[in-house]
């Protein structure tokens, strides 16, 4: 049920679910909730360049999202999720919603997958969503599919890559879904129906 929410004291949350039949989860999503900002996740990592701007939680004018501004030069600010356990040889869909302040600004971002929540690990990790240009003040969904080579714990990092034509980049609903093994047969193609001789 996508409307289910939970709030716990402290900074760690463990959630378990037991099904009556074998089932593979199809979606994992990490996003800002609609509860008061005091309840927001505290385990996100924010890494900023020295341009005086960084990612912040934006809770104004009806917006509940992450926002990163741009001052000068090229932005180099990361918004990093808590750890996510992923399986080898499995295809996942990475997605988020993004927008700029207005259409006359050009925002740029990429999403990378790393094995640690550091800028170096993310920069040298897997490209989850290549560098993307955002030139709209309307929420737009961006997504890409990736395949994981090794079982392990990973971090998704949104990298603000704004330049002197940028203003504010807004991000919401960052998530990863799927979990389809590459061992699953491909969909059939060029099928031919042959009538039984009898």
N, C-alpha and C positions, 0 to 999 in steps of 0.2 A: 504494500500500500504506500504510494509515494507521498501521502500526506502524513505518515507517521513521523513523529519527532521525539527526541529525548533530550533531557537536560540533566547533567550530573554535576555535583560539586567536585572540585579538583580539576586536573588537567588531562586525565586519561579516561577513555571510554572504551569498553569492550562490549561487543554486541554479538550474541550467538543466536542461531535459529536452527531448529531441527525439524526436518520435513518427514512426513510419514513415508515418502517414496524418494528414491534417488533423484536429485535435482542439481543442475548447475546454475549458479547465479548468473544472470545475464547483464547486470549493471551494478557498478560501484560508482557512487557520486559523492563528491565533496563540494559543498556550496555554502554560501552565507544564508542563514535562516531568516525567518521573519520575526523571530522573538526579539526582545530588547537587546541592545548591543552588548550589555554586560554578560550575556549568555553566549557570545560568539566564540568559536574555537580559538584557543590560545596557542595551539601547537603549529600554526602556520609559521613559516620562516620568511622574514622580509630582509632581503639583502639589497643595499643601495650603493650607487656610485657616489662620488663626492660633489654632485651638482646641486645639492641642497634639496632634492626631491626624492621621495621614496613612495612605496605602496602604503596606502592607508585604507582603513575600513570607512566606506562612504555611506553615511546614513542621513541624507538630506534630500529635500524636495521629492520625497517618495521613492528615492533610490536606496536600495540595499545591495551594495556591491563593493568590490575593491577598486581603488582609483590610484593612478600614478601620474604625477605631473611631470612637466619637462621645463627645464630652465635654460640651458644652453648646451651646445655641443651635441653629442650622441648619448642617449640614455643607456644605462647599463644596470637596470634594477630588476631583481628577481622576486617573484611571489611563488613560494614553494609549498606544496601540500605536505601533510603528514605522510608517513610511510604507507605504501600500498604493496601488498604481496601479490605477485603475478606469476603465472605458470609459463614454462618453456613451450616453444612450438605452438603458441596460441596467438590468435589474431584478436586485437582489441581495437575499439574505436575510441579515440580521444576527441573531446569536443569542449567547446565553451561558447559563451555569448560575449561579444565585445562591441564597443562603440567608441567614437570619439566625442569631443565636446560639441563639434559642429562640422558640417561638410567642408568648410573652407580650411580645415586643418587636416594634416595627414599623419595618422598614427601608424606605428609599425610594432609588431610583436611576433614572437615565435614561442613555441612550447617544446621543451626538451624533456627527456626521461633520463634520469641519472641514478646511480647506485648510492649516492650520498646527497645530503641537502646543502651542498656547497656550490659556489659559482663555477669552480673548475670542473667538478664532477658533472654538473649539468651541461656545461658548454661542450665537454668532450663526450657526452652521452648521445643517446639516440634522438634524432629529430622526430618529434611526435606531430607537430604542425610546423611546416617551414615558415620562414619569414613572410608575414602577411601584412598587406597594407589595408588600413581602415580609413575610409574617407566618408564617414556618415555619422550623424548624431543619433541614429536609430539602432536599436539592438539587432545584431545579426549573428546567426549561428555559424561557427567555423568548425570543421572537423577533418579528421584524417585517420586512416587505418595503419596500424603498426603490428609487427609480429615480434614477440619476445623470444630470444634465443635461450635464455637461462632462467630457471626458477630463481626467485629471490625477492628481496624487498627493494622497491624503487620509489623515486620521488618525481612528481611532475612539477616542472618549473616554467612559469610564464615569464618571458624575458621582454621587458619594455625596451624597444630599440628606436624610440622617437628621436627626431633630429630637430633642426632649427625651424622646420615647418610644422612642428607638433605642439600640442597644448596639453590635453588630458586624455588618458586612455582608461576606459572603464571595462572591468571584467566581471562576469558573473557565471554561475553554473558550470564551473570547470569540472569535468568528470571523465571517467573511463568506463567503457561497457563492452560486453561481448564475452570473451572467454571461450571462443570457438577454436577447438583443437585443429591443427593443420592435418591431423590424421583423418578428419571427417572427409568422406568422398566428395568430390566436386559434383555440382549439379549435372544431371545427364544432358547431353546435347545430341542433335541429329538423330533423334529416336525414329525408328521405323517400326510400324505395326505390321506383323505378318499373320494372316489368318491361318487358323488351324486347318490342316488338310481334311479333317473329318467334318 
